[in-house]
Amino acid sequence: MSGLLAGKRLLVSGVITDASIAFSVAKLAQENGAQVVLTGFGRLSLVERIAKRLPETAPVIELDVTNPEHLAGLADSVREHVDGLDGVVHSIGFAPQSCLGGGFLDASWEDVATALHVSTYSYKSLATAALPLMSPGGAVVGLTFDATQAWPVYDWMGVAKAGLESASRYLALHLGKQGIRSNLVAAGPLRTMAAKSIPGFEQFEDAWSERAPLGWNLTDQEPAARACLALLSDWFPATTGEIVHVDGGYHAIGA
Ligand SMILES: NC(=O)c1ccc[n+]([C@@H]2O[C@H](COP(=O)([O-])OP(=O)(O)OC[C@H]3O[C@@H](n4cnc5c(N)ncnc54)[C@H](O)[C@@H]3O)[C@@H](O)[C@H]2O)c1
């Protein structure tokens, strides 16, 4: 098998539709020689149906990233399909509606806690659940939305992403001795199920369409997926704790 990820075994979370960033990662990874195992949340039969649209149907393991039993059983479930892991992709995010769309001042701690549990803490949980299967040279990659500034309507999800970015740096710190890297891709706005649940998301769409120096395609997940593949590959062997922007250059431009 040839390709950027030839022979690599990957665990990819976050597929729910074929517009999911994770779907593009899984597809491109298979096309580049990787063996892919998916995790699915909640609507397993839907995820299994989507998994059949990949070049090679991928097995799906149930994982609610806030469920300690699912996390404890993850390594054994993965072992039923592959004998180890070279890469783990975290493509998971969720915040209750109260946390988004301008409700920053009113969202309850319970709702904010849910957002942080699913979107931030889970990065560490997924990585440590998969760790028994990983060895030096392995990589963990997650998806963020640039959290260096406050965005209209992103609210507590922005705080969750700021935490995710920090958690990735701490994971880099704590897994470095084992030769395992942790990096994030900061994608521009893409029309996925998660994005559609953000009231006012079209503000991002307009801003990117007008201002990204390279232009920006709201329905093309492949650029973000390509960056994930690069970070999972052997071509970033000395890079960890990094955030690669795949946003058409938007982050580099002032108002
Ligand atoms: N779409 C964008 O504009 C954009 C931009 C930058 C970053 N991101 C990030 O990309 C990642 C993937 O999102 P997407 O845009 O592909 O949307 P998506 O809706 O396709 O994927 C989100 C995934 O999170 C999963 N999920 C939610 N709660 C979960 C739980 N408790 N346990 C396990 N999985 C759970 C869902 O099942 C879904 O598969 C997210 O971290 C998102 O914040 C998205």
Ligand as a Chemical Component Dictionary entry (heavy atoms), coordinates in Angstrom:
data_LIG
# 
_chem_comp.id                   LIG 
_chem_comp.type                 NON-POLYMER 
_chem_comp.pdbx_formal_charge   0 
_chem_comp.three_letter_code    LIG 
# 
loop_
_chem_comp_atom.comp_id 
_chem_comp_atom.atom_id 
_chem_comp_atom.alt_atom_id 
_chem_comp_atom.type_symbol 
_chem_comp_atom.charge 
_chem_comp_atom.model_Cartn_x 
_chem_comp_atom.model_Cartn_y 
_chem_comp_atom.model_Cartn_z 
_chem_comp_atom.pdbx_ordinal 
LIG N1  N1  N 0  -17.713 23.194 10.902 1  
LIG C1  C1  C 0  -16.928 24.208 11.216 2  
LIG O1  O1  O 0  -17.111 25.359 10.785 3  
LIG C2  C2  C 0  -15.741 23.957 12.120 4  
LIG C3  C3  C 0  -14.678 24.873 12.112 5  
LIG C4  C4  C 0  -13.597 24.651 12.958 6  
LIG C5  C5  C 0  -13.590 23.539 13.785 7  
LIG N2  N2  N 1  -14.646 22.679 13.779 8  
LIG C6  C6  C 0  -14.601 21.514 14.682 9  
LIG O2  O2  O 0  -14.530 20.337 13.931 10 
LIG C7  C7  C 0  -14.962 19.264 14.738 11 
LIG C8  C8  C 0  -15.947 18.410 13.939 12 
LIG O3  O3  O 0  -17.138 19.119 13.701 13 
LIG P1  P1  P 0  -17.849 19.171 12.291 14 
LIG O4  O4  O 0  -17.900 20.598 11.905 15 
LIG O5  O5  O -1 -17.263 18.172 11.368 16 
LIG O6  O6  O 0  -19.367 18.798 12.666 17 
LIG P2  P2  P 0  -20.128 17.394 12.793 18 
LIG O7  O7  O 0  -21.450 17.732 13.361 19 
LIG O8  O8  O 0  -20.084 16.658 11.520 20 
LIG O9  O9  O 0  -19.246 16.605 13.866 21 
LIG C9  C9  C 0  -19.352 16.805 15.271 22 
LIG C10 C10 C 0  -19.255 15.425 15.878 23 
LIG O10 O10 O 0  -19.233 15.483 17.319 24 
LIG C11 C11 C 0  -19.854 14.284 17.754 25 
LIG N3  N3  N 0  -20.210 14.332 19.166 26 
LIG C12 C12 C 0  -21.029 15.216 19.793 27 
LIG N4  N4  N 0  -21.169 14.878 21.094 28 
LIG C13 C13 C 0  -20.396 13.753 21.283 29 
LIG C14 C14 C 0  -20.116 12.911 22.397 30 
LIG N5  N5  N 0  -20.650 13.142 23.606 31 
LIG N6  N6  N 0  -19.285 11.848 22.232 32 
LIG C15 C15 C 0  -18.737 11.597 21.020 33 
LIG N7  N7  N 0  -18.956 12.349 19.928 34 
LIG C16 C16 C 0  -19.780 13.406 20.057 35 
LIG C17 C17 C 0  -21.083 14.176 16.848 36 
LIG O11 O11 O 0  -21.618 12.872 16.866 37 
LIG C18 C18 C 0  -20.455 14.541 15.507 38 
LIG O12 O12 O 0  -19.998 13.378 14.847 39 
LIG C19 C19 C 0  -15.570 19.884 15.999 40 
LIG O13 O13 O 0  -14.597 19.883 17.030 41 
LIG C20 C20 C 0  -15.829 21.308 15.540 42 
LIG O14 O14 O 0  -15.891 22.220 16.616 43 
LIG C21 C21 C 0  -15.708 22.854 12.948 44 
# 
loop_
_chem_comp_bond.comp_id 
_chem_comp_bond.atom_id_1 
_chem_comp_bond.atom_id_2 
_chem_comp_bond.value_order 
_chem_comp_bond.pdbx_ordinal 
LIG N1  C1  SING 1  
LIG C1  O1  DOUB 2  
LIG C1  C2  SING 3  
LIG C2  C3  SING 4  
LIG C2  C21 DOUB 5  
LIG C3  C4  DOUB 6  
LIG C4  C5  SING 7  
LIG C5  N2  DOUB 8  
LIG N2  C6  SING 9  
LIG N2  C21 SING 10 
LIG C6  O2  SING 11 
LIG C6  C20 SING 12 
LIG O2  C7  SING 13 
LIG C7  C8  SING 14 
LIG C7  C19 SING 15 
LIG C8  O3  SING 16 
LIG O3  P1  SING 17 
LIG P1  O4  DOUB 18 
LIG P1  O5  SING 19 
LIG P1  O6  SING 20 
LIG O6  P2  SING 21 
LIG P2  O7  DOUB 22 
LIG P2  O8  SING 23 
LIG P2  O9  SING 24 
LIG O9  C9  SING 25 
LIG C9  C10 SING 26 
LIG C10 O10 SING 27 
LIG C10 C18 SING 28 
LIG O10 C11 SING 29 
LIG C11 N3  SING 30 
LIG C11 C17 SING 31 
LIG N3  C12 SING 32 
LIG N3  C16 SING 33 
LIG C12 N4  DOUB 34 
LIG N4  C13 SING 35 
LIG C13 C14 SING 36 
LIG C13 C16 DOUB 37 
LIG C14 N5  SING 38 
LIG C14 N6  DOUB 39 
LIG N6  C15 SING 40 
LIG C15 N7  DOUB 41 
LIG N7  C16 SING 42 
LIG C17 O11 SING 43 
LIG C17 C18 SING 44 
LIG C18 O12 SING 45 
LIG C19 O13 SING 46 
LIG C19 C20 SING 47 
LIG C20 O14 SING 48 
# 
